[in-house]
Amino acid sequence: MLAAGAAVAAYATAIEPQAFRIRHETLRVLPAGARPITVLHLADIHLAPWQERKLEWLEGLTSLEPDLIVNTGDSLGHRAALPALADALRVFQGVPGFFVHGSNDVYGPEPKNPLRYFGGPSKPPGPAHTSRLDTAGLERAYEALGWLDLNNTARAIEVRGTSVAAFGVADAHRHWDRLDETEAALSSMRKALGGGPRVTLGVTHAPYQRILNAFVDLGADAILAGHTHGGQVRVPGGHAIVTNCDIPREQASGLSTWAHAGRAVPLNVSQGIGASIYAPFRLGTPPEAVAVSLRPRDIG
């Protein structure tokens, strides 16, 4: 039993966290006749500057030739990670994108007992235990690539002839979301765009039910989220053990449908690319980026 436990621990800390994969999904949410759009969904990179294999894999994602990038937050995993992250993402220069923040884009990781997650979503550390990260520098790096900030707001760009309207919130896990601000920005944007055909994306770091319900009400055609790490540890072939939010465990990763008030919307929750340097393990949830192919709706 001890040998088996040691083998599982070694696999979960040394092998699976490096088993990067690309998950492919297709969503028929574009207006009829629109050209397909490939969206690269990045989530929870949690980069530390010494993680060279992760950096090389990130750069290699250009082979997907994305038309649009959506980053759902928690890109930083160390206070010295920003220069390495900015350098790796520079290969996507000129590819339009959207981003929201997770708490680890604002505060550095803290040591904590992983067993505490069984008691419910994690609590924020006290002010004395938090180290501020260079969030402004991260935003400048994103904006230099041409990515637009969706934290509690809404923006729109044209991609392959289709108007892509997107709205988002700041990290709901820390209660930084301001849905009233998002709704106001979305209303103003829709008035400016007029009534032409478009696709609307809802973007959040943490997929709390109150956020997903609000996004459905606000007219999202699809929702993208991260934060859960797919549970980070799960029984192989089973659901996540914990989600670190209130989303049902069976929807903690992958493509599913979120229904609210008589309307159903595709929901993509990424397992993420990294993990905290203080909990550098994965079991049954390999790190991933998601290539989401947006295609025209089926006629009828």
C-alpha positions in Angstrom: 0.0 0.0 0.0 2.8 2.4 0.8 4.5 1.6 -2.5 1.3 2.2 -4.4 0.7 5.5 -2.6 4.2 6.6 -3.4 3.8 5.7 -7.0 0.5 7.7 -7.3 2.1 10.7 -5.5 5.1 10.6 -7.9 2.8 10.4 -10.9 0.6 13.2 -9.7 3.5 15.6 -9.0 6.1 14.7 -11.7 4.2 13.3 -14.7 0.6 14.4 -15.1 1.3 18.1 -14.4 3.6 18.0 -17.5 1.1 16.0 -19.7 -0.2 19.0 -21.5 -3.0 18.4 -23.9 -5.3 20.3 -26.3 -9.0 19.6 -26.0 -11.1 20.4 -29.1 -14.7 21.5 -29.0 -17.3 22.7 -31.6 -20.0 25.1 -30.8 -22.7 26.1 -33.3 -23.4 29.6 -32.1 -22.5 31.9 -35.0 -25.0 33.6 -37.3 -26.0 31.6 -40.4 -23.5 32.0 -43.2 -20.7 33.2 -40.9 -17.1 31.9 -41.4 -15.9 29.6 -38.7 -13.8 31.1 -35.8 -11.2 29.2 -33.8 -11.0 30.4 -30.2 -8.1 29.5 -28.1 -9.3 29.3 -24.4 -6.4 29.8 -22.0 -7.0 29.3 -18.3 -5.1 29.1 -15.0 -1.5 29.1 -16.3 -0.2 29.8 -12.8 3.3 30.4 -14.3 6.5 30.3 -12.3 9.5 31.6 -14.1 11.4 28.2 -13.9 8.6 26.3 -15.7 10.4 26.1 -19.1 8.4 23.2 -20.5 5.2 25.0 -19.8 6.5 28.1 -21.6 7.6 26.1 -24.6 4.2 24.4 -24.8 2.4 27.7 -24.6 4.4 29.1 -27.5 3.6 25.9 -29.5 -0.1 26.7 -29.3 0.4 29.0 -32.3 0.2 25.9 -34.4 -3.6 26.0 -33.8 -3.7 29.3 -35.7 -6.4 30.8 -33.5 -8.5 33.6 -34.7 -9.4 34.8 -31.2 -7.9 34.2 -27.7 -9.9 34.2 -24.5 -7.9 34.1 -21.2 -10.0 33.4 -18.1 -7.4 34.4 -15.6 -4.9 33.2 -13.0 -2.0 33.5 -15.4 0.6 34.4 -12.8 1.9 31.9 -10.2 4.9 33.8 -8.9 5.9 37.4 -8.4 8.7 37.1 -10.9 6.7 35.3 -13.6 5.5 38.3 -15.7 8.5 38.8 -17.9 8.6 35.1 -18.9 4.8 35.0 -19.5 4.9 38.2 -21.6 7.7 36.8 -23.7 6.0 33.4 -24.3 2.7 35.1 -25.3 4.4 37.4 -27.7 4.0 34.7 -30.4 0.3 35.6 -30.4 1.0 39.3 -31.3 -1.8 40.5 -33.5 -4.3 37.8 -32.6 -7.3 39.6 -31.0 -8.4 38.5 -27.6 -10.3 39.1 -24.4 -9.2 38.6 -20.8 -10.5 38.6 -17.2 -8.5 38.3 -14.0 -8.4 35.6 -11.3 -7.2 36.4 -7.8 -3.7 35.0 -8.7 -3.3 37.8 -11.2 -3.5 40.2 -8.3 -2.1 38.3 -5.3 0.7 35.8 -5.2 0.0 32.2 -4.1 0.0 31.3 -0.4 0.8 27.9 1.3 -2.4 26.2 2.5 -3.5 22.8 3.5 -5.2 21.2 0.4 -7.6 19.3 2.7 -9.3 22.6 3.6 -10.9 22.5 0.2 -13.2 19.7 1.4 -14.8 22.3 3.7 -16.0 24.4 0.8 -14.6 27.2 -1.4 -11.3 28.5 -0.1 -11.2 31.8 1.9 -9.0 34.7 0.9 -5.9 35.1 3.1 -5.6 38.0 5.4 -3.8 41.2 4.3 -0.7 40.3 6.2 -0.3 37.1 4.2 -0.8 38.5 0.6 1.9 39.7 -1.8 0.7 42.0 -4.6 1.6 41.1 -8.1 2.2 43.4 -11.0 -1.4 43.4 -12.3 -0.9 46.7 -14.2 2.1 45.2 -16.0 0.1 42.1 -16.8 -2.6 44.2 -18.3 -0.1 46.2 -20.4 1.3 43.0 -21.7 -2.1 41.7 -22.7 -3.1 45.0 -24.3 0.2 45.1 -26.3 -1.0 41.9 -27.9 -4.3 43.4 -28.8 -6.4 41.8 -26.0 -9.3 43.6 -24.5 -10.1 43.8 -20.8 -13.5 42.3 -19.8 -13.3 42.7 -16.0 -16.8 44.0 -15.1 -17.3 45.4 -18.6 -18.1 44.5 -22.2 -16.2 44.9 -25.5 -16.7 44.0 -29.1 -14.4 43.2 -32.0 -14.8 41.9 -35.6 -13.3 38.4 -36.3 -13.4 36.9 -39.8 -16.4 39.1 -40.7 -18.4 38.4 -37.6 -19.0 40.9 -34.7 -17.9 39.2 -31.5 -19.4 40.9 -28.5 -18.1 39.7 -25.1 -18.8 40.6 -21.5 -17.2 39.5 -18.3 -16.6 39.9 -14.6 -13.6 40.1 -12.3 -12.9 37.2 -10.0 -16.2 36.0 -8.5 -14.3 33.8 -6.1 -13.1 37.0 -4.4 -16.5 38.7 -4.9 -14.8 41.2 -7.2 -17.6 40.8 -9.7 -19.9 43.8 -10.4 -22.7 42.5 -12.5 -24.5 45.8 -12.5 -21.4 47.4 -14.2 -21.2 44.6 -16.7 -24.9 44.9 -17.6 -24.6 48.6 -18.1 -21.6 48.3 -20.3 -23.2 45.5 -22.3 -26.4 47.6 -22.9 -24.3 50.6 -24.1 -22.2 48.4 -26.4 -25.3 46.8 -27.9 -26.8 50.2 -28.7 -23.6 51.2 -30.3 -23.4 48.1 -32.4 -27.0 48.2 -33.6 -29.0 45.2 -34.5 -26.7 43.4 -36.9 -25.8 39.7 -36.6 -23.3 38.8 -33.9 -22.2 36.2 -31.4 -22.0 37.0 -27.7 -19.6 35.4 -25.3 -19.7 35.5 -21.5 -16.3 35.3 -19.8 -15.6 34.6 -16.1 -12.7 33.2 -14.1 -14.8 31.4 -11.5 -18.0 29.7 -12.7 -20.2 30.4 -9.7 -23.9 29.7 -10.3 -24.9 33.3 -9.7 -22.6 34.4 -12.5 -23.6 31.7 -14.9 -27.3 32.5 -14.3 -26.7 36.2 -14.9 -24.7 35.5 -18.1 -27.6 33.4 -19.5 -30.0 36.2 -18.6 -27.8 38.7 -20.3 -27.9 36.8 -23.6 -24.6 35.0 -23.8 -24.5 32.5 -26.7 -21.6 30.6 -24.9 -19.8 30.9 -21.6 -16.1 30.3 -20.9 -14.6 29.8 -17.5 -11.7 28.3 -15.6 -10.7 28.3 -11.9 -11.7 24.7 -11.0 -8.6 23.0 -12.3 -11.1 20.3 -13.2 -11.0 19.4 -9.5 -7.2 19.0 -9.7 -7.6 15.6 -8.2 -10.3 13.2 -9.2 -10.9 9.5 -9.3 -9.9 8.5 -12.8 -13.1 8.3 -14.9 -15.1 10.1 -12.3 -16.1 13.6 -11.4 -14.1 16.2 -9.6 -13.9 15.7 -5.8 -14.0 19.4 -5.1 -14.6 22.4 -7.4 -13.6 25.4 -5.2 -16.9 27.0 -6.1 -20.6 26.1 -6.2 -20.7 24.6 -9.7 -21.9 21.0 -9.8 -19.0 18.6 -9.7 -19.9 17.0 -13.0 -19.6 20.4 -14.7 -16.2 21.3 -13.2 -14.5 20.7 -16.5 -15.3 20.2 -20.1 -18.2 21.2 -22.3 -21.7 21.1 -20.8 -24.9 23.1 -20.9 -26.0 25.7 -18.4 -29.7 26.2 -18.2 -31.5 29.0 -16.4 -35.0 30.6 -16.7 -35.9 28.4 -19.8 -32.7 29.1 -21.7 -29.7 26.8 -22.2 -26.2 27.9 -23.1 -23.0 26.0 -23.9 -20.5 26.2 -21.0 -16.9 25.4 -21.4 -14.9 25.1 -18.2 -11.1 24.5 -18.7 -9.1 22.3 -16.4 -6.4 24.9 -16.8 -2.7 24.7 -17.6 -1.0 25.0 -14.2 -1.5 24.8 -10.4 -0.2 26.7 -7.4 3.5 26.2 -6.7 2.4 25.2 -3.2 0.1 22.4 -4.6 1.9 21.3 -7.7 0.0 18.1 -8.4 -2.8 16.8 -10.7 -4.5 13.4 -10.8 -7.0 12.6 -13.4 -7.1 16.2 -14.6 -4.2 16.7 -17.1 -3.4 20.4 -17.9 -5.1 21.6 -21.0 -5.8 24.5 -23.4 -9.1 24.3 -25.3 -9.5 25.0 -29.0 -13.1 26.0 -29.5 -14.4 26.0 -33.0 -17.3 28.4 -33.4 -19.5 27.5 -36.4 -22.8 28.7 -37.8 -26.0 27.5 -36.2 -27.7 24.6 -37.8 -30.6 25.7 -40.0 -33.8 24.9 -38.3 
